[in-house]
Amino acid sequence: MSQKTNPLAGQPAPLDLLVNIPRLISAYYTGRPDPSVPAQRVAFGTSGHRGSSFDDAFNEWHVLAISQAIADYRKQKGIDGPLFLGIDTHALSTPAFNSAVEVLAANGVELMLSKDDEYTPTPAVSHAILVYNRGRTTGLADGIVITPSHNPPESGGFKYNPPNGGPAGTDITSAVEAAANGYLAAGLQGVKRLPLAQALRASTTHRHDYLNTYVEDLAQVLDMDAIRGVPIDLGVDPLGGAGVRYWPAIAARYKLDRLNVLSQEVDPTFRFMSLDWDGRIRMDPSSPDAMHQLIGLKDRFGIAFACDTDHDRHGVVTRSAGLLPPNNYLAVMVDYLFTHRPQWAPHAAVGKTVVSSQMIDRVAANLGRKLYEVPVGFKWFVDGLVDSSLGFGGEESAGATFLRRDGSVWTTDKDGIVPALLSAEIAARTGRDPGERFAELAETLGKPVSNRVDAAATVEQKKKLSNLSPQQVLSTELAGEKIQNVLSHAPGNGAAIGGVKVVTENGWFAARPSGTENIYKIYGESFLGAEHLGRILEEAQQLVDKALSAG
């Protein structure tokens, strides 16, 4: 990273940094977004609409408008099955849940709310949609997860999963976004709403046991007998997230006596977290700073793991290697799964994003498996997971899912719980933890080093970069190696990557504009060492700057 690390990174959060929850909730109900201000409009990114009530970017009006827009979309598309509704433990999630229930119930939507008001991980919602829709062609279910993922405690988030169970594509989100902003501009005129107590008592509002349904089905995707017999102690920290009560249930159901749940604390300030690299609280299980406490326990447990707030991302700490970089563990998962899932189809491919490690390419080639490389965004894996043409889908930000043991779909959204538990299955079945297995792969296939740097960019430059064509990259070499390929579209599905990727035999870089800040990001990787990586990143920035300055 090129960002300057805050001196408090990895330390406990000081009291003065904790969010004032009563003020945050008050702002949710009293704020009025101005739809003429871009930052206050509904805007669906790769994982739904996100923002803070302090900034009038996520408040009651936003949720009412989005919920009505989704109800309209369902009606237009004839989606009349149940809607599975889940929430995480962020402070704004419960008021947003209440607002959504009021609107959806008023629209006659069959709502599936969690039994006992239990928090609901993203994968449990995706799993519920797919299980319900199996074998159906009409009356299909869909879902909503109210979560801003691993974002700071003052954040709120709202994402829609259509009947395929995965993140909604831009064709859906752009329509919902436009309709929601129309409702904001009209002062919510046309938004149907019931009082909360009436909405909860409605004949269309039901309760669903997400927790036990998901936990009971885990044996279909993981070898729980092997995990039960693993000869090492395991630790899990839910980081105060939506899976906080799933882990004790998993341990009890499968008699995992060596699985230690380190905390069941839920606190909307997330005061128990270590500060992230920038001095903010962020529940990111792939961040060494946010995971500081769990890393400190690596000698106590053979393997320890954690998940983010909605439990769709994983982080794995091994005694041999500490916190595994996400790309390293993705490669280990691919290597293990495609050699220990005999019922998977021989043609099932390995899915990765364009900015994920080339180590995954090398592992796939070593296994004789097809690689399916797509732009950033988990939505690109959904169809392949549904029809089982993809065995695995993973992205560099510690998000992944894979098929059931029989080769059928498990989830089409990221699942943090299953990759976390797979680390124990790997240790049990191979006798080596994932850190040791990665070291073996690196010995055979090459050891990658990687980094990401950010550079300032104007709105105009960001637009130029997202539309960059291979013909504009005039160099024939990168860091002393011949350029083999210059990509503006993903090899797997031909979709635009919103930037450019330059590949050589032993390295690559990808440059793409940020969707939220006036910067662009350059991802780089080398199999020839840190010095070579430095040259790649330096030349990458020069190449991009030259392309951006061209007329």
N, C-alpha and C positions, 0 to 999 in steps of 0.2 A: 504494500500500500504506500502511496505517496503522502498520505495524510500525516499530519503531525500528531503523535500520540500524546494524550493528556497525561500529566504526571500522576493523576489519581486512577488511571486505568488499572483494573485488576483489584482495586481496593474496595472495601465496603462503602456503600453509599452514605455520605454525610446526611444528617437530618434535613439540612437546608436544601438538599436536592430532591427531596421526596415531593411528589405531586400532592397538592391540596385537593383531596377527593371531593369534599362538599362543594368547593368552588367549581370543580370540573363538571360535576353533575348539574349544578345550578346553571352553568353556561350551556349545557346541553338543552335545557328546557327554555332558557330565556333568549338565546342567540337567534338572530334572524339573518340568514345568508342573503347577500346581495348578488343575484345571478349575473349582474353586469361585471362583477369582479371575478376573473378567471379562477382564482384560488378558492373561491367560495361556491363554485358550481359543482355539480356532481361530475366526477371524472373517474372512469373505470380504468385502472392500470392493469398490470398482468395478474393482479390478485384482488380485483374489486375496487370499491371506493374507500379511500382511507383519509383520515385527517384528525384534527383535534377540535373539540368544542371551544377551546380558548381562542382559536383562530377563525371561528365560524365556518370551519371546513368539514365538520362532522357533528351535526346536532339533530334535534327532533325533526325539523323540517326536511332535512336531507333524507332521513330514514322513512318518513311518511311518504315522501315523493317517490323514492326508489321502490318502496313496497307496492305502491299503487301501480307504478310502471311495470313491475314484474307480474302483478295480477293481470294487467292488461295484456302483457305479452303471452301469458299462459292461455288466456281466452282466445287470442288471435291464432295461436298455434294448436289449439285443441288439447292442451295439456290439462287433463282434468283428474289425474290421480292425486294421491296425497303429496304434500310438500313437507319434507323432513327439515326441521329447523333446529340448528345447533348454535351454541355460543361458547366463547372462551371466558377467561377470568379477568380480562381487562375491565376497568371500572365502568367504561361507557357501554360495555356489551349488554348488561342487564337492562338499562333504560332503552337501548336500541331494540332489544328483544321485545320489550313491552310495546313499543311503538309499532313494530312490525306485526305483532299479533293483532293489535287493534285494527290495522288496515286489512290484513289478509283475511281475518275472520269476517269483517264487514263485506268482503268480496266473495264470501262463501267458499273460501279455499279450505280443503280438508287438511288440517294442520296436524303434524306429528311432533309433539313436544316431548322433551325427555322426562322419563319417569323420575319422580322426586326432585324435579328441577335440577338434575345433574348436569354439570358442564359436559360439553360434547366435542371431542376432537374432530377436526376436519375429516380424517380417514373414516371415522365411524359414520359420518353423514354420507360420504361417497359409497361406503359399503352398504348402507341401508338402502340407498337409491337402487343400486345394482341388484341387490338381493330381491327387492320388491319387483323390479322390472323384468327379472329373468323369466323368459318364456312368454312375456306379454307383448302385444302389439298395440293395444289400446289401454286407456286408463293409466297412462304412464306417470310415474312419480318423478319429482325433481327436488331440489333443496336449496337452502340458504344457510351459510355459516357466517355468523356475526363475529368477526375477528380482524384485527390488524396484524395478525401473525406475530413476529418477534419484536414488533415496533415498541417504542417507549410507552410507559404507563399512561400518559395523557392521550394516547392515540385511540381511535375507534376505527372499525372496518366492517365492511358489508360485502359479501361476495355471493354470486349466484351460480349454482351447478345445475345444468339442464338434465334431461333424462339419461344422458350417457354417463352421468355421475362425476364428470370432470369439470375443470374450470371452464366457464362459458367462453366461447370464441368471440372475436371482435364483431362478427355479424350480429350476435345477440347483445353484447355489452354496449355497442354503439347505439342500438335501438332503445335499450333501456335507459341509457344515459340521456339521450335526446328527449325522451318522454318525461323523465324525472325533472330535467331542467325546465321543461315546459310547465310542469306543475309548480315549480318554484317561482317562475316568472308570473304565473297566474295567482300567486298567493295561496296555493294549495287548493284552489277551486277545482272540484271534480274528484278530490281524494275522499274515498269512503272510509268511515272510521266508526268503531264501536267503543264504548267505555271498556277499559281493560277487564274488569270483573265480568262483564257480559260476554266479552270475547272469549275468555277462558272457560265460560260455562256453555258456550255455543255447541250445538249438536255436531258441528263439523270439527271441533277441537278435540284431539285425542292424545293419549300418552303412549310413548314407545320406549321400550327398554333398550336403549342404544348400547349401554355398557355391557350387559350380559350377552346380548346378541352378537356383538363384536368379539368379546372375549371367548365365547364358546366356539366361534368359527376360526380362531387363530390356528388351531391344529390342522386346518386345511391349507394353510400357507407356510407354516413352519413345522419343523420336526421337534415338537414339544417334548417328546420322550428323550431325545438327545440333549435338549437344553436342561431337562430335569437332572440328567446324569452328569452334567459338566463338572469336572473336578476342581473348579476354582470358584471363589466367592465373586458374586456379581453385585454391583451397586447401581441404583438408578435415582436420578434427581429430576423430578417432573418440572423443576423451575417454576413451581406455583401455577402450572398451566392446566388446560382442560382435561388432561389425562391423569390428574392427581389421584383420583380414586380408581382408575383403571389398573394401575400397577399392583396395588394390594390384591385386587380381584384376580389378576392374572396369576400372581404368586399362589393364591389360595386355590384357584381352579386347577392348576397344573402341578400343584405340590412342589413349587420351585423353592425349596428350603434355603438355597444359597443366594436367592435374590433379595437384596436388602433395599427397601424403599427408604431413602435417606431423609426425605421430608414430605409431609402431606400438608404443608402450610399454604394457605391461600390468603394473600394480602394484596389488594389492588395497587398499593404503592410499590410492590416488589422490592421492599427494603432489604430483603435477604440476598439480592443479587450483587455480584461484583460489577463495578462500573466497566463499561465497554471502552474501546480504544480512544473514543472521543470524550470520555468523562460522563457519558449518559447511561442510564439504565436501559438495557436492551437484552431481551431473553433469547440471545442467539447462541445455539449450542455448537456452532462452528467457530466461534470467536474465542481465542485463548484467554482474552481478558475477561469476558463474561463467564467463562468456564473455569476461572482461576481456582475456585474452591474445590471443584471436582478433580481437576488436574492434581491438586495437592494430595488427593487420596489415592493416587495411582498405585502406591505400594501396599495399600490396604486391600485392594480388590484386584483380581486378575484382569477383569474388564469392568468398566463403569460407563454408563451412558446417560444422556439427557435428551429432552425434546423441547422445542420452543412452545410458545403459549397455546397454539392450537394443535400442537403435536403433529405437524406435517413435515418437520425437519428433525434431523437426528445429529447427535454428536457422540463419538465413541472414543473413550480413553482406555489405552492398554498399558499394562505394566511395562511392556517392552519399548513402547514408542511415545507414550503420553497421548495428547490429543491428536488423533489422525486428521490431517488435512482432508476436507471432503472429497477431493478428487482421488486421493489415495484409497479411501475406503470404497468409493464407487468401483474402482478397478478391482479391488479384492472381492466385492460382492459379485461382480460379473464373472470373475474367474471361478468362484465357488459355485454359484447357482447353476451355471451352464454345464457343470460337471457333476452336480448332485441332484438334478431334477430330471430323471430319466423319462418321465411322462411328458415333458415339454416337447413340442413339435421340433423336428430337425431344422425347419426353416425359421423358427422363432429368432428374431433379430435383437441386437443390442441397441437401445435408444440412448442418445446423449445429445446435449446442446452444443452449439458451435464453440462455446467458450469453456467447455469441459476438457479435461486432460487428454492429450494424445495417447497417454498410457492405456486408456480405455480402447482406443483403436488397435493398439498392439496386442492387448489381451484378446480382443474379439478375433483378430486375425490368427492369433495363436490357437484359438479354439475352433477356427474354421467357421465362425459365425459372421453373418452379414451385419454391417454397421449401419445404423439409421440416424443420421446427423441432422438436427433441426435447429431453427432459431431459438433464442431464449424464450422460455415460457412452457409450462408443463402441458398446456392445452394441446400442443403438437403431438403428444404421445397418446392421447385419448383413444383415437380410432384403432390404433395398432394394439393397444391393450385389450380393447373390447373384443376384437376378432382374433386375439392371441398371436398375431403376426409379430408382435413385440413380446419378448419374454421379460424385459427389464426396461425401465425408463428412468434416467437420472440426470440431474443438473448440478452444476458446480457449487451451488449454494446449499448443499446438504439436503437436497430433496430427492426422493426416489420412491418407487414402488415396483412390485414384480408380481408375476402370476401365482395363482394357487399351485400346489404341488401337482395337481392333475392337469395343469396347463390351461385352465380357464381363468377368467379375469377375477382379480381380488378387489382392487380399487383403481379408479382412473384419476384420482387426485393423489398428491404426495402423502405418504404414510410414514411418520417418524417412528412409530412404535415397532413396526415389523423390521425395518433395517437395524434398529437398536438391538432387538432380540436375536436377529440373525447373527450378530457378532458372537453370541454365546453358542449358537448352533455350529458356527464355523470352528470355534475352539473345541467343542465337544467331538465333532466328526473328524477333524484333521489333526488335533493335538497341538495346534499352533494358533495363537491369537491373531487377529487381523493385522496388527503391526508387524508381527514376525512374517506373516504370509506376504505382506507388501514388500518387505525386504528381499524375500526370495524372488518375487516377480521382478524387482528392480535389478537384481543380480543377473537375471536371464534376459530381460527385455529392455534394460536401460533405466537409469535413475533420472526422473524429471525434476527440474526446479522451476518454479513458477512465481509470478508476481503480477500485480495489477497497479497501474499508475493512472492518475487522473490529471487532466489538463483543462484549463479554462477554455470555454468556447461560447461564442455569441449564438443567439437563436439562429441567425443566418448560417453560421458555420455548422451548427448541429444539423440543420436541414441539408446542407451540402454533404455532410458526412453520411447521413442516413441514405442519401441518394447516390453515393459514390459508386462508380462503375470500375470493373477491373482494368479497363483501358486507361484509366487515369493514374494507375500505379505504373510508372514508367521504368522503375528499377528492375534489373534482372537478377540481382543478388540481395540476400538479407544476411547480415552478419557473417559474410564469407561463404555462404552456401547458395547454390542456385535455387531460385524460386521455382517451386514445382506447380503451384496453383495460387491464383488470386480469386477469391470468392466474394460475391455480393449476395448470393442466394445459397441456401443450405443444400448440401448434396443429397440429403435424404428425401426431402419433399419439394425442393425447388422454391420454397418460400423465401422472400427477401429477409435478410438477417438485420437490416437496418444499419448497415455499416459495411465493413470490409474485413476479410480474413486472408492473411498471406501465409503460405505453408512452404517449408523446406523439409529436407529429409530428417533433420534433427531438431527442428524448432518451428514455432509459428507465433504470430500475433494476430489479435482481432481488435479492431477499433470500432466503437459504436457510441452514439450520443446517449447521455443519461436522459431518462424520461421525466425526471423531477428537478434536476439542477442544470445550471448553465455550465456544464462540463462534458467532456467526453472521456470514455474509459478505454484504456489500452490494456488488454490481457496478453500476457506473454508466457511462453514456456520453452525450455531448452532441455535436451538430453545430453548436452556437452558441458554442463556446469554453470555456475553462477556468473562467471565472467562473460560467457557466451550469451546468457540471458540478458545481462546488462547491455550488450551490444545490440541485441534484438530490440529491446525496449527503446534504446536511444535512436536507432535507425527507424524504428516504427514511428516514433514521434516526428522525425524529420520527414518521412514519407507522407504522413498524414498532413503535417503542416503545409508541405508543398502542394499537396492535392487541394487543400482548403483555400490556399491563397491564389490558386489558378482562377482565371476568369470564367 
